[in-house]
């Protein structure tokens, strides 16, 4: 946009701003301990949204801690999240950065080798 500013007069400038377009990636994995498991969500943004605010939730059969989280993405536009769960099953992560949302699943299942998948 362009315009003329005259000294001593009021000037109104209308700016046309395009919203920043970005995506959220979520990679999940889990670990199994004796009585609980931990589900992880590795969150990235592309292009990177460093220091942006995020909120995240994880739902499933039995979330013990970490079900609701919020904060600021790191300087690379990402964050590593984790939640403790006490039952096997499917856990659903939902992450919002600004106005963009994405979801991912983490299946907590004990394998024959006593590991988590």
C-alpha positions, 0 to 999 in steps of 0.5 A: 500500500502507498499513501502521502503523509502531510505534516501536521495532519492526521493520516490513516494507513490501511495495511493488508497483512497476509497470515503466516501459513505453517504446519504442525508435525507430531511424531509419537512414541512411548516407553514402558516402565514397571507400572506405567508407560509414557507417551511422547509427542515430538512437535515441530512447525514448518516453517519454524515458529520459534517462541510461539505459544502452544497448547496440547492435550492427550486423552486415552484410557488412563492419563495419570499426568501431563494430560494438558500442557501449554507453553512456548515453543523452543527457538527451533519452533518445536517442543517435546511433550510427554504424558504418563499413562497407566493402561494400554490403549490408544492415546490421542494427542492434540496440539495447537500453535496459534490458530493451527491444530494437528492431532496424532495417535500413540498406541501404548501396547506391551509387545512380547519383548516387553517394549512399547510400540 
